[in-house]
Amino acid sequence: MKAQPVDRAAADTTLLARLVWGHATLAARRPLSVGFAWVSLACLVAMVWIDRPLALVLKANVQGDWKGFWVIVTDIGLGWPWYVLALVMLARCGLGMMATAMDAMWARWAAEARVWVVFLCALAGSGLFVTVLKHLVGRLRPVWLFREDLYGAVPLSFQSAANSFPSGHSQNIWVVMAMLMALYPRHWPTWAALGVLVASSRLFVTVHYLSDVLMGSFIGIAAAVLAVRWAAARGLSLRLGAPR
């Protein structure tokens, strides 16, 4: 009796299908864990093969008015304007609560105030995490590559020139944009586009490497997701605007 021939192509296809299905199932159950694994892999690849040549190309070609445009855009990723915005909105809610004598209106103002508290916690928590990580890693910024051809890290460094990984501006803009997607979901394309634009600006002004931007962006998004989950688990709705 002859043995049945093995259909190697069919076996490979079946194995691939199982791997894809398994990955999709795991991603659905633990999206942040799977996302962190992929972003970490992308950062590793970038650090080895992409970061250095990309930074040199951008440094040589992004000049003049084009550079000036990105310098303006990148300031949107500063943390303090978003803290001010959240604090102003909190003050507005406080004044609204003080000015109304109606229980229903007071409850609405109080609910909105809780939204901005969650916003502030996500922004501050992710910012603190990035700051600590920067000091632990101590990755040299691209300026060291341009001036002295140095590419590497000085762990446990507290010098701003050695605090490149991850990007704080990318973390700031993405935690804010992701939170705004939860607060005002109807305008999510605007928030997403602004997040990509500002995070990309860190490359074009040549103060961060690609891997810095990728990890900073992920941390910002992850912080917003965790904040939304925390609120949902306690029955707090973060939506302020109309649905999508």
Summary of the structure (lengths in Angstrom):
residues: 244
radius of gyration: 22.5
end to end distance: 64.0
largest distance: 91.2
contacts: 739
relative contact order: 0.14
helix: 79%
strand: 1%
